[in-house]
Amino acid sequence: MNNKVFDTLTGMYFTVDDPDGSYATGQVIRLAAEGLYFVRFDGNEVTLPLELVSIGEMLETTEEEYKLWRFFDTIEERDKWIEWLDAPSKPRVVSLVKPTKPEGDPS
């Protein structure tokens, strides 16, 4: 029997959504035990201590089935996601009225 624990998250960067609409970022530091990881959230001015997070917490979704945790291989991928997420929406105007033909236009 093989008791090897598969570790696929160590080193991954993440974002995690908060109920208030904001999000936190950080990195998965290492496997603590089967199904448990040490993670470090990014701090503004100081390095925050490691926190213990279960796979169950990482798999939680909202009532609308949106994932709260998103994982990225590199910090660049995560930053690109954050840039897209924080970018203001650009509304588009779509005309629902067919343009009228000018008088005398045979087409």
DSSP file (Angstrom, degrees, kcal/mol; ACC not computed):
  #  RESIDUE AA STRUCTURE BP1 BP2  ACC     N-H-->O    O-->H-N    N-H-->O    O-->H-N    TCO  KAPPA ALPHA  PHI   PSI    X-CA   Y-CA   Z-CA
    1    1 A M              0   0    0      0, 0.0     2,-0.6     0, 0.0     0, 0.0   0.000 360.0 360.0 360.0 138.1    0.0    0.0    0.0
    2    2 A N        -     0   0    0      1,-0.1     0, 0.0     2,-0.1     0, 0.0  -0.852 360.0-179.3-101.2 119.5    1.3    3.4   -0.9
    3    3 A N        +     0   0    0     -2,-0.6     2,-0.1     2,-0.1    -1,-0.1   0.200  34.5 138.2 -99.9  14.4    1.0    6.2    1.7
    4    4 A K        -     0   0    0      1,-0.1     2,-0.5     2,-0.0    -2,-0.1  -0.400  47.0-142.0 -64.8 131.7    2.5    8.9   -0.4
    5    5 A V        -     0   0    0     -2,-0.1     2,-0.5     2,-0.0    -1,-0.1  -0.849  14.4-131.9 -95.7 126.2    0.7   12.2   -0.1
    6    6 A F        -     0   0    0     -2,-0.5     2,-0.7     1,-0.0    -2,-0.0  -0.658  18.5-164.1 -82.0 127.6    0.4   14.1   -3.4
    7    7 A D        +     0   0    0     -2,-0.5    24,-0.0     1,-0.1    -1,-0.0  -0.909  26.7 151.3-115.0 103.4    1.4   17.7   -3.0
    8    8 A T        +     0   0    0     -2,-0.7    -1,-0.1     1,-0.1    -2,-0.0   0.458  66.9  54.8-109.9  -3.2    0.3   19.8   -6.0
    9    9 A L    >   +     0   0    0      2,-0.1     3,-2.5     3,-0.1    19,-0.3   0.672  68.0 116.6-107.9 -19.4   -0.2   23.2   -4.4
   10   10 A T  T 3  S+     0   0    0      1,-0.3    19,-0.2    17,-0.1    20,-0.1  -0.278  87.1  16.3 -56.9 130.8    3.1   24.0   -2.7
   11   11 A G  T 3  S+     0   0    0     17,-2.7    -1,-0.3     1,-0.3    18,-0.1   0.232  94.2 132.1  91.5 -12.7    4.7   27.1   -4.3
   12   12 A M    <   -     0   0    0     -3,-2.5    16,-3.0    15,-0.1    -1,-0.3  -0.417  51.3-135.4 -72.7 147.3    1.4   28.2   -6.0
   13   13 A Y  E     -AB  27  72A   0     59,-2.7    59,-2.8    14,-0.2     2,-0.3  -0.702  29.1-171.9 -95.6 154.7    0.2   31.8   -5.7
   14   14 A F  E     -AB  26  71A   0     12,-2.4    12,-1.6    -2,-0.3     2,-0.3  -0.951  26.9-151.6-144.7 162.2   -3.4   32.5   -4.9
   15   15 A T  E     -AB  25  70A   0     55,-1.9    55,-2.5    -2,-0.3     2,-0.4  -0.966  16.8-165.0-124.1 148.0   -6.2   35.0   -4.6
   16   16 A V  E     -AB  24  69A   0      8,-2.3     8,-2.5    -2,-0.3    53,-0.2  -0.990  16.6-131.4-135.6 127.0   -9.1   34.4   -2.2
   17   17 A D  E     -A   23   0A   0     51,-2.3     6,-0.3    -2,-0.4     5,-0.0  -0.512  15.0-146.9 -79.1 141.6  -12.3   36.4   -2.4
   18   18 A D    >   -     0   0    0      4,-3.0     3,-2.0    -2,-0.2    -1,-0.0  -0.768  25.3-115.1-102.5 152.8  -13.8   37.9    0.7
   19   19 A P  T 3  S+     0   0    0      0, 0.0    -1,-0.1     0, 0.0     4,-0.0   0.754 112.7  64.5 -59.1 -24.3  -17.6   38.3    1.2
   20   20 A D  T 3  S-     0   0    0      1,-0.1     3,-0.1     2,-0.0    -3,-0.0   0.439 122.3-101.4 -81.6   3.2  -17.3   42.1    1.2
   21   21 A G  S <  S+     0   0    0     -3,-2.0     2,-0.1     1,-0.4    -1,-0.1   0.316  90.3 107.8  96.6  -8.7  -16.1   42.1   -2.4
   22   22 A S        -     0   0    0     -5,-0.0    -4,-3.0     1,-0.0    -1,-0.4  -0.301  54.9-145.2 -89.1-178.9  -12.4   42.5   -1.7
   23   23 A Y  E     -A   17   0A   0     -6,-0.3     2,-0.3    -3,-0.1    -6,-0.2  -0.977   3.5-142.3-146.0 159.3   -9.7   39.8   -2.1
   24   24 A A  E     -A   16   0A   0     -8,-2.5    -8,-2.3    -2,-0.3     2,-0.3  -0.842  14.7-153.4-117.7 158.1   -6.5   38.7   -0.4
   25   25 A T  E     +A   15   0A   0     -2,-0.3    17,-3.0    17,-0.2     2,-0.3  -0.868  27.9 124.2-127.7 162.6   -3.4   37.3   -2.0
   26   26 A G  E     -AC  14  41A   0    -12,-1.6   -12,-2.4    15,-0.3     2,-0.3  -0.975  45.2 -90.7 176.1-163.2   -0.6   35.0   -0.9
   27   27 A Q  E     -AC  13  40A   0     13,-2.2    13,-2.6    -2,-0.3     2,-0.6  -0.997  26.8-118.8-141.1 142.9    1.4   31.9   -1.6
   28   28 A V  E     - C   0  39A   0    -16,-3.0   -17,-2.7    -2,-0.3    11,-0.3  -0.735  31.7-173.4 -78.0 120.2    1.0   28.2   -0.5
   29   29 A I  E     -     0   0A   0      9,-2.4     2,-0.3    -2,-0.6    10,-0.2   0.935  50.7 -34.5 -87.3 -51.4    4.3   27.6    1.4
   30   30 A R  E     - C   0  38A   0      8,-1.4     8,-3.1   -20,-0.1     2,-0.3  -0.991  60.8 -86.0-166.9 162.8    4.2   23.9    2.1
   31   31 A L  E     - C   0  37A   0     -2,-0.3     6,-0.3     6,-0.2     3,-0.1  -0.607  32.0-176.8 -73.8 129.9    2.2   20.8    2.9
   32   32 A A  E     -     0   0A   0      4,-2.7     2,-0.3     1,-0.5     5,-0.2   0.839  66.5 -30.7 -95.0 -43.8    1.6   20.5    6.7
   33   33 A A  E >  S- C   0  36A   0      3,-1.5     3,-2.9     0, 0.0    -1,-0.5  -0.933  95.3 -49.1-162.3 171.4   -0.3   17.2    6.6
   34   34 A E  T 3  S+     0   0    0     -2,-0.3     3,-0.1     1,-0.3   -27,-0.1  -0.325 130.9   3.7 -55.5 120.1   -2.6   15.3    4.2
   35   35 A G  T 3  S+     0   0    0      1,-0.2    20,-2.3    -2,-0.1     2,-0.4   0.492 115.0  97.2  83.0   4.0   -5.2   17.9    3.2
   36   36 A L  E <   -CD  33  54A   0     -3,-2.9    -4,-2.7    18,-0.2    -3,-1.5  -0.988  48.7-175.2-129.8 135.0   -3.6   20.8    5.1
   37   37 A Y  E     -CD  31  53A   0     16,-2.9    16,-2.9    -2,-0.4     2,-0.5  -0.951  25.6-129.1-127.7 147.3   -1.3   23.5    3.9
   38   38 A F  E     -CD  30  52A   0     -8,-3.1    -9,-2.4    -2,-0.4    -8,-1.4  -0.842  35.9-177.7 -86.8 127.8    0.7   26.3    5.4
   39   39 A V  E     -CD  28  51A   0     12,-3.1    12,-3.1    -2,-0.5     2,-0.5  -0.905  19.2-148.0-124.0 155.3   -0.1   29.5    3.5
   40   40 A R  E     -C   27   0A   0    -13,-2.6   -13,-2.2    -2,-0.3     2,-0.2  -0.981  12.4-147.1-124.9 120.2    1.2   33.0    3.9
   41   41 A F  E     -C   26   0A   0     -2,-0.5     7,-0.6     8,-0.5   -15,-0.3  -0.576  30.7-103.1 -79.3 147.3   -1.0   36.0    3.0
   42   42 A D        -     0   0    0    -17,-3.0     2,-0.3    -2,-0.2   -17,-0.2  -0.539  37.2-153.9 -71.7 133.0    0.6   39.0    1.6
   43   43 A G        -     0   0    0     -2,-0.3     4,-0.0     3,-0.1    -1,-0.0  -0.740  16.7-129.8-104.7 157.0    1.0   41.9    4.1
   44   44 A N  S    S-     0   0    0     -2,-0.3    -1,-0.1     1,-0.1     3,-0.1   0.949  96.9  -7.4 -69.9 -49.5    1.3   45.5    3.3
   45   45 A E  S    S+     0   0    0      1,-0.2     2,-0.3     2,-0.0    -1,-0.1   0.575 128.4  46.3-126.5 -16.7    4.4   46.4    5.3
   46   46 A V  S    S-     0   0    0     -4,-0.0     2,-0.5     0, 0.0    -1,-0.2  -0.923  84.0-103.6-129.4 154.6    5.3   43.3    7.4
   47   47 A T        -     0   0    0     -2,-0.3    -5,-0.1    -5,-0.1    -3,-0.0  -0.657  40.9-137.8 -75.4 124.3    5.6   39.6    6.6
   48   48 A L        -     0   0    0     -7,-0.6     3,-0.1    -2,-0.5    -5,-0.1  -0.483  21.9-102.1 -81.9 154.1    2.5   37.9    8.1
   49   49 A P        -     0   0    0      0, 0.0    -8,-0.5     0, 0.0    -1,-0.1  -0.257  45.7 -88.1 -69.9 163.1    2.8   34.6    9.9
   50   50 A L        -     0   0    0    -10,-0.1     2,-0.3   -12,-0.1   -10,-0.2  -0.407  41.3-154.5 -68.6 146.8    1.9   31.3    8.3
   51   51 A E  E     -D   39   0A   0    -12,-3.1   -12,-3.1    -2,-0.1     2,-0.5  -0.935  14.0-125.0-122.3 150.2   -1.7   30.1    8.5
   52   52 A L  E     +D   38   0A   0     -2,-0.3     2,-0.4   -14,-0.2   -14,-0.2  -0.834  32.2 178.6 -96.6 125.0   -3.0   26.6    8.3
   53   53 A V  E     -D   37   0A   0    -16,-2.9   -16,-2.9    -2,-0.5     2,-0.2  -0.986  18.5-137.9-130.7 136.4   -5.7   26.1    5.6
   54   54 A S  E  >  -D   36   0A   0     -2,-0.4     4,-1.9   -18,-0.2   -18,-0.2  -0.544  24.2-117.7 -90.3 158.0   -7.5   22.9    4.7
   55   55 A I  H  > S+     0   0    0    -20,-2.3     4,-1.5     1,-0.2     5,-0.1   0.878 116.5  60.8 -58.1 -37.4   -8.2   21.7    1.2
   56   56 A G  H  4 S+     0   0    0    -21,-0.3     4,-0.4     1,-0.2     3,-0.3   0.904 104.2  47.7 -57.8 -42.9  -11.9   21.9    2.1
   57   57 A E  H >4 S+     0   0    0     -3,-0.2     3,-1.1     1,-0.2    -1,-0.2   0.900 110.3  52.4 -64.1 -40.1  -11.5   25.7    2.8
   58   58 A M  H 3< S+     0   0    0     -4,-1.9    11,-0.5     1,-0.2    -1,-0.2   0.744 109.6  49.9 -68.6 -22.6   -9.7   26.1   -0.5
   59   59 A L  T 3< S+     0   0    0     -4,-1.5    -1,-0.2    -3,-0.3    -2,-0.2   0.459  82.6 123.7 -95.3  -1.8  -12.6   24.3   -2.4
   60   60 A E    <   -     0   0    0     -3,-1.1     8,-1.7    -4,-0.4     9,-0.5  -0.228  41.5-165.7 -60.4 148.7  -15.4   26.4   -0.8
   61   61 A T  B     -E   67   0B   0      6,-0.2     6,-0.2     7,-0.1    -2,-0.1  -0.854  21.2-104.8-129.1 166.0  -17.7   28.3   -3.2
   62   62 A T    >   -     0   0    0      4,-2.2     3,-2.0    -2,-0.3    -1,-0.1  -0.240  46.4 -93.3 -78.1 176.4  -20.3   31.0   -2.9
   63   63 A E  T 3  S+     0   0    0      1,-0.3    -1,-0.1     2,-0.1    -2,-0.0   0.790 131.2  55.5 -61.1 -26.5  -24.0   30.3   -3.1
   64   64 A E  T 3  S-     0   0    0      2,-0.1    -1,-0.3     1,-0.0    -2,-0.0   0.315 122.7-109.2 -88.8   8.0  -23.7   31.0   -6.8
   65   65 A E    <   +     0   0    0     -3,-2.0     2,-0.4     1,-0.3    -2,-0.1   0.728  67.3 149.1  71.7  25.3  -21.0   28.3   -7.1
   66   66 A Y        -     0   0    0      1,-0.0    -4,-2.2     2,-0.0    -1,-0.3  -0.752  50.7-115.3 -87.0 136.9  -18.1   30.7   -7.7
   67   67 A K  B     -E   61   0B   0     -2,-0.4    -6,-0.2    -6,-0.2    -8,-0.1  -0.471  17.9-159.4 -69.6 139.3  -14.8   29.6   -6.4
   68   68 A L  S    S+     0   0    0     -8,-1.7   -51,-2.3    -2,-0.2     2,-0.4   0.816  76.8  55.7 -86.2 -35.1  -13.3   31.7   -3.6
   69   69 A W  E     -B   16   0A   0    -11,-0.5     2,-0.4    -9,-0.5   -53,-0.2  -0.841  63.4-174.3-103.2 135.0   -9.7   30.5   -4.1
   70   70 A R  E     -B   15   0A   0    -55,-2.5   -55,-1.9    -2,-0.4     2,-0.3  -0.994  11.7-151.0-126.9 136.5   -7.9   30.8   -7.4
   71   71 A F  E     -B   14   0A   0     -2,-0.4     2,-0.3   -57,-0.2   -57,-0.2  -0.844  10.6-172.2-115.0 145.4   -4.4   29.4   -7.9
   72   72 A F  E     -B   13   0A   0    -59,-2.8   -59,-2.7    -2,-0.3    -2,-0.0  -0.982  25.8-140.0-136.5 143.4   -1.6   30.5  -10.2
   73   73 A D  S    S+     0   0    0     -2,-0.3     2,-0.3   -61,-0.2    -1,-0.1   0.852  88.9  26.1 -70.5 -35.1    1.8   29.0  -11.1
   74   74 A T  S  > S-     0   0    0      1,-0.1     4,-1.8   -62,-0.1     5,-0.1  -0.872  74.7-121.9-129.5 160.5    3.6   32.3  -11.1
   75   75 A I  H  > S+     0   0    0     -2,-0.3     4,-2.8     1,-0.2     5,-0.2   0.819 114.1  59.5 -68.1 -29.9    3.2   35.7   -9.5
   76   76 A E  H  > S+     0   0    0      2,-0.2     4,-2.2     1,-0.2    -1,-0.2   0.913 104.5  48.7 -64.7 -42.7    3.1   37.2  -13.0
   77   77 A E  H  > S+     0   0    0      2,-0.2     4,-2.0     1,-0.2    -2,-0.2   0.917 113.3  47.8 -61.4 -43.0    0.0   35.1  -13.9
   78   78 A R  H  X S+     0   0    0     -4,-1.8     4,-2.5     1,-0.2    -2,-0.2   0.926 111.1  50.0 -64.7 -43.9   -1.6   36.1  -10.6
   79   79 A D  H  X S+     0   0    0     -4,-2.8     4,-2.5     1,-0.2    -1,-0.2   0.868 108.8  52.8 -63.5 -35.8   -0.8   39.8  -11.2
   80   80 A K  H  X S+     0   0    0     -4,-2.2     4,-2.2     2,-0.2    -1,-0.2   0.910 109.9  48.7 -64.3 -41.8   -2.3   39.6  -14.7
   81   81 A W  H  X S+     0   0    0     -4,-2.0     4,-2.8     2,-0.2    -2,-0.2   0.927 112.3  48.3 -61.7 -45.9   -5.5   38.2  -13.2
   82   82 A I  H  X S+     0   0    0     -4,-2.5     4,-2.8     2,-0.2    -2,-0.2   0.898 109.6  52.6 -63.0 -41.6   -5.6   41.0  -10.6
   83   83 A E  H  X S+     0   0    0     -4,-2.5     4,-1.0     2,-0.2    -1,-0.2   0.927 112.9  44.4 -60.1 -45.0   -5.0   43.6  -13.2
   84   84 A W  H  < S+     0   0    0     -4,-2.2     3,-0.4     1,-0.2    -2,-0.2   0.913 114.1  50.5 -63.9 -42.6   -7.9   42.3  -15.3
   85   85 A L  H  < S+     0   0    0     -4,-2.8    -2,-0.2     1,-0.2    -1,-0.2   0.882 114.2  43.0 -64.2 -40.1  -10.1   42.0  -12.2
   86   86 A D  H  < S+     0   0    0     -4,-2.8    -1,-0.2    -5,-0.2    -2,-0.2   0.584  87.9 110.7 -84.1 -10.9   -9.4   45.5  -11.1
   87   87 A A  S  < S-     0   0    0     -4,-1.0     3,-0.1    -3,-0.4     2,-0.0  -0.416  76.5-111.1 -67.1 137.0   -9.8   47.1  -14.5
   88   88 A P        -     0   0    0      0, 0.0     2,-0.1     0, 0.0    -1,-0.1  -0.367  35.2-105.1 -66.4 147.4  -12.9   49.3  -14.9
   89   89 A S        -     0   0    0      1,-0.1     0, 0.0    -2,-0.0     0, 0.0  -0.437  24.6-140.4 -69.7 145.3  -15.6   47.9  -17.2
   90   90 A K        -     0   0    0     -2,-0.1    -1,-0.1    -3,-0.1     2,-0.0  -0.902  18.5-143.1-109.2 103.2  -15.9   49.6  -20.5
   91   91 A P        -     0   0    0      0, 0.0     2,-0.4     0, 0.0     0, 0.0  -0.347  11.0-147.9 -66.2 145.4  -19.6   50.0  -21.4
   92   92 A R        -     0   0    0      2,-0.0     2,-0.6    -2,-0.0    -2,-0.0  -0.913   4.4-140.0-113.5 142.3  -20.6   49.5  -25.0
   93   93 A V        -     0   0    0     -2,-0.4     2,-0.5     2,-0.0     0, 0.0  -0.898  18.4-172.1-103.1 123.8  -23.4   51.3  -26.7
   94   94 A V        -     0   0    0     -2,-0.6     2,-0.4     2,-0.0    -2,-0.0  -0.969  18.7-135.8-117.9 124.5  -25.4   49.2  -29.0
   95   95 A S        -     0   0    0     -2,-0.5    -2,-0.0     1,-0.1     0, 0.0  -0.652  16.9-174.6 -80.8 127.9  -28.0   50.8  -31.2
   96   96 A L        +     0   0    0     -2,-0.4     2,-0.5     2,-0.1    -1,-0.1   0.399  62.6  86.4 -99.0   0.7  -31.3   48.9  -31.3
   97   97 A V  S    S-     0   0    0      3,-0.0    -2,-0.1     0, 0.0     3,-0.0  -0.886  81.4-124.7-106.1 129.8  -32.8   51.2  -33.9
   98   98 A K        -     0   0    0     -2,-0.5    -2,-0.1     1,-0.1     0, 0.0  -0.550  35.8-109.6 -70.7 130.6  -32.2   50.6  -37.6
   99   99 A P        -     0   0    0      0, 0.0     2,-0.2     0, 0.0    -1,-0.1  -0.316  32.3-122.1 -62.3 142.9  -30.7   53.7  -39.2
  100  100 A T        -     0   0    0      1,-0.1    -3,-0.0    -3,-0.0     0, 0.0  -0.549  23.0-113.1 -84.4 152.7  -33.0   55.5  -41.5
  101  101 A K        -     0   0    0     -2,-0.2     3,-0.1     1,-0.1    -1,-0.1  -0.640  34.1-110.4 -83.3 140.2  -32.1   56.1  -45.1
  102  102 A P    >   -     0   0    0      0, 0.0     3,-1.9     0, 0.0    -1,-0.1  -0.374  46.7 -86.4 -65.9 150.5  -31.6   59.7  -46.2
  103  103 A E  T 3  S+     0   0    0      1,-0.3     0, 0.0     3,-0.0     0, 0.0  -0.293 115.4  21.5 -58.4 138.5  -34.2   61.1  -48.5
  104  104 A G  T 3  S+     0   0    0      1,-0.2    -1,-0.3    -3,-0.1    -3,-0.0   0.420  85.9 131.1  84.4  -1.9  -33.5   60.4  -52.1
  105  105 A D    <   -     0   0    0     -3,-1.9    -1,-0.2     1,-0.1    -4,-0.1  -0.768  40.9-165.0 -85.7 111.9  -31.2   57.5  -51.3
  106  106 A P              0   0    0      0, 0.0    -1,-0.1     0, 0.0    -3,-0.0   0.636 360.0 360.0 -74.9 -12.9  -32.4   54.7  -53.6
  107  107 A S              0   0    0      0, 0.0    -2,-0.0     0, 0.0    -6,-0.0   0.490 360.0 360.0 -78.8 360.0  -30.5   51.9  -51.8
